[in-house]
Amino acid sequence: MARMVMERADVLPLLGEAFREHGYEGASLSVITKQTGLGRGSLYHFFPGGKAEMAAAVLEDIEAWFEREIFAPLRSETDAQAAIDAMWEAVSAYFQSGQRVCLVGAFALSDTRDRFASAVNAYFERWIEALADALGRQGHDGERADAIAEQVVAGIQGAITLARARRDAGLFERVVAGLRAMTEK
């Protein structure tokens, strides 16, 4: 039975999970209709551009969440360490201790990379820049702040991949603890 959805925004989390579970290529319209509970007509009503528009909208939604919950606080919070600590809590919750696929990272690794390159690159750049900004306010010089931020974001992505591959949520938390130590002043 079809699910009643009132707004386009209600569909985005369902689409995100479909893409996380099946990848862009594997998320056929049949898979998407089953996962969302919506018929093709409803999906095309919300996303006239089809699957590509769906994926772009999901990436925009993820970007908006990260901007609100992680990037903006890292850039603007007066207490840089508090903003960094909040980032670690948000990262652990969002990625479910490494058990939830980073859809942006998955798109970066798949054949989808070129189709969504701008959005994927912007996400990682904004995260690195925002964290480097907070690290700079902590007292790290520019080059060191940039290097730490890059290593942290890369480490988080790697921890997600390895924790999922090994089915070990504790691995994600252990890696994050080591990365977190790098951001404490």
Secondary structure, 3 states (H helix, E strand, C coil): CCCCCCCHHHHHHHHHHHHHHHHHHHCCHHHHHHHHCCCHHHHHHHCCCHHHHHHHHHHHHHHHHHHHHHHHHHHHCCCHHHHHHHHHHHHHHHCHHHCCCCHHHHHHHCHHHHCCHHHHHHHHHHHHHHHHHHHHHHCCCHHHHHHHHHHHHHHHHHHHHHHHHHCCHHHHHHHHHHHHHHCCC
